[in-house]
């Protein structure tokens, strides 16, 4: 989602330079850029209306309409499309279109360029010497035609010799011809100071390399170069002015050279320099405290200063750009409170508030309980907006007058994929919503006073992309007339212009003019033909845009448009309305920039900046007659115009160039002389606001005082006086459809199919009253009285006692997963029922539950911590005397898996089922997903259980892999097993010195297994593939040796293979008994391998007919008997063993060796060996020989380990 730009009447601040983090790349051949700072602006503001995904920034109303309060930066740092500046001057006779030079110096054809360049170069030296020369505005023939017959139709005239002339003076910023960017500031009120900062941005280096600061104290007649005062080598990048004290100015240096701030308290006459330890990207001044400011740095840190930038302190880190706001007077108790959107260390976004003076962790508050979407926080007037996105669907929340957040109610199936707050003035919210089935249009919605319940105002409003890629919606709020808007709507693939006088309740097409410029009739019949207007706001802050209005000139609208069936950008002309859009006249056939002079009492028009001009046109009769005046002795490429630089003066300032290579030309125009006198009461007349003859607009009849058209008198003050505003009797058009209701073809509001009007809010408690909607609600700010007001207004009724219905249980973030040990917040909502008399019981599913006497105790959520992992059924029940309702959810509580181990036998009998088990740590109960990859299978077996059974039908080595999925992490373990028809195995033990070197880790067991295998192969004539060695975890060290049949030849029979395996096993047993198998662990330390037990694995695969318990008993008896027999038989061959055999429970009989006894011989009792029962009780690792004849278990109770096989 991208920021949205909305076009507003007279909204000069929206046309201020945007703030961003980098310069446009441009060279000396590219157009020069200029940026204006207006008197009512503290810092350069953005051309774009910064939106969140979803919400635009602060908009506040001033005398000129609605203005932006977004954090501000430098004009060149906008996201404007670089392509605008990428083309060379076109070598063509044709003139380039105006949009190619909307932001900078106009492009021109080669002949025009060369001619103007020669003229300018010839005069450049003289101009430098005579800067400030006054040029008399004697009228001359216009170089650019105003219309086809501008010299014959009487509509445009040159100033007569006996008429007052415009007085102008030109000043060239000498030495700045290479500078391609300028920032201009003027205070306007009670000040004659103008400041200009020019810069050279080198796109090859990516930085500003030169700068010059200029200052004028005579409204721009002359300028003084201030580089000596700020430092000759100092490179400046930004200019900021305090909005509450225009005398205070802050200038920032370019961070490529140094990070400093220059501060002036005398309107830029002198400066003090202070070093900064951070780079400032944007500034936001306090709206009442002139020395308070917030600064945003390049590393996402927010700083505050309380002495106008001399000292700074850190407020917060990881703050989202342009998502920080000062407190709002009357709503926030502390003037120093800062609202901001900040990121947590793990990347989540939160709404944070704290005092800028001391923003410690303990003093911070979090007004919204959960995480929010990045770039979604907007603090605007009485409202705070945030966005939350869960499972791909966006939800929007609003806080009215700093009350708890409430979810915004938009018609149920609008399913917004993008949303922007357009305005919040007049006590309601106007928003643009792009619904699920829209791509290039938005629907306009309007809210109730609290900003919660929205109803449709207009469908399919056209949007377009600005130069910076930002979305711009074709919606224009007319200045000076409350509730009047103009919009371009897409209807059946045609874009048409509509107008409303009651905030979107009713819309109609614009009636086209009845005649053209020549007086010929225009046959344009509604609804097939109408007038369509371009509603784009100028990307250049100096130009007026395609539509202009002013609050001090109510009812006057000047716009570019066309007549026909749809909006077109060809064959356009200029149109004007003097009666608030009821009637329109064509004033010219070419596009012009139009501004309001003399507090709206006059109009001035200048040709679009694609060709040079030295004339302007002025009208005193609302565009009926125009007088041409000359403002320059030679044609000027006009880059922009500043109008009325002061409260009690009549001054315009033109910025431009005589040629591409000339310096910046500043032309001051004093138009005071064209007025013969000041206006008196007799120069004014009354004007009645109406809508096609209907005098009641927004519930009242309004009468304005306006200057009589054609009177050449100076207003000098705001003449937009409302003489009277008489309330009207309420009628149907004063009411819009309430939330959940839709307007039908007959004009009535009926419930939407998804809305149940009988549903009552859960806050409606017995004994209280509620407002029962009639399906209508009064348009906010409508002042009508009586009439149908009572019939359409919601009726107050007593809340009935009713059973709970529509109980909903959710988590605060709508997720059904949680981490073990973390706080889980449950939210309980009741659609219908008496919340104050309804008992709430919540069972967390882990053996704990809570109960509340009424729903109000659960408003902030119910928190709980789960101490174990698992899936828990959480149930809530709401009950009162009339009934109950329940709701439940299943919560998956997990903890990170640290380790996984696959348990599987080393050898498996072919065509016999084998159990495979995955052991994870910490243990989980059915909250993990297991993926089993068995052999060459291309698809895994997926289970929720940690065990799986499988049958292998092919002999050979098989690889088994198990993966466990836990949240965002996946762990795996892999084992290789042998599939055979039969095998033999021997249990091995070792001399005690091996235990001393056993660290009991998998890698050590794997290495030792390979050494044992190598030692066994030296005494047995078998192939390496027939032998497997598995070393068990734990101490004493033990292992199992597996004998596998050799690969069979086609000529060999089954009997021959069995005999070979028996012979090999006997050889190995004899070798082990003779202590012939040993290996060197390290120099001087040899380890002897002994046989512990000979297993009875069948040589021929047979179907076992004995139960498992009986077989285990038999194996235990055989194991003990065989062990005693072998130890007794071979005791003389083991000179260091003295074995104590247990004879009875009270006495152990000593078995004395007949060979070399001595006192140092170690003694081991049989009771020190682990029995079969003890091995089985060690429950983590179990190795099972799947021939049903032997089972062997080994240790680890806490840390899972791996049994390694030496292959």
Protein Blocks (a to p, Z undefined) as FASTA:
>chain_A
ZZdddddehilklmmccddfbdcdddfkbccddddddfkbfbdcdfbdcddehiacdddd
dfkopadfbdcddfklpcbdfklmmpccdddfbdcdfklmmmmccdddfklmmmmmmmmm
mmmmmmmmmgoiacdfbdcddfbdfblmlmlnomaccddfkbccddddddddehilmpcb
dcdddekiopabdcdddddddfknopafbdcddddfegolaccdfklmnopklccfbdcd
dfklmkbccddddfkloccddddfegolaccddddfbdcfbdcddfklmkbccdddfkop
acddfegomaccdfbghiaehiaccddehkamblkbccdddddfkopacdddddfklccf
klpccfbfbdcdehkaccehjbccddddeehiacddddeehiacddddddfklopabdcd
fbfghhiacdddddfkbfkbccdddddfkomaccdfbghiacdddfkopacddddddehi
ahiacddddeehiacddddfegolaccdddddfbdfkopacddddfkbccdddfbdcfbl
kbgbjbdcdfklghiacddddedjbdcfehiacdddfegolaccdfbfbdcddddeehhi
accddddfkbccfbdcddfegolaccdddfbfbdcddfbdcehiajkbccddddddfbfk
bccddddddfklmpgbdcdfklpccddddeehiabgghiacddddddehiacdfkpafkb
cfbacdddddfklpccdehiacdfkopacddfkbcfkbccfklcghiacdddehiacdeh
iabeehjlmmmpccdddddddddehiacddfkopabdcehiacddddddfbdcfklcccd
ddehnopacddfbfklmmnopadddfbecddddddddddfkbccddddddddddddfbdc
ddddfbdcehiacddddddddddehkaccdddehjbfbdcddfbfbdcdddfbecddddd
ddddehjbccdddddddddfbdcdddddddfklmmmmgoiaklmmmmmmmmmmmmmmmpc
cdfklpccdddedjddddddddddddddfkbcfklmmmmmmmmmmmmmmmmmnopaccdf
bghiacddddfbdcfbdfbdcddfbdfklmmmmmmmmmmmmmmmmmmmmmmmmmkbccdd
dfblmbccddddfehpafklccddfklpccfklmmmmmkbccddfehpaccddedfklcc
dddddZZ
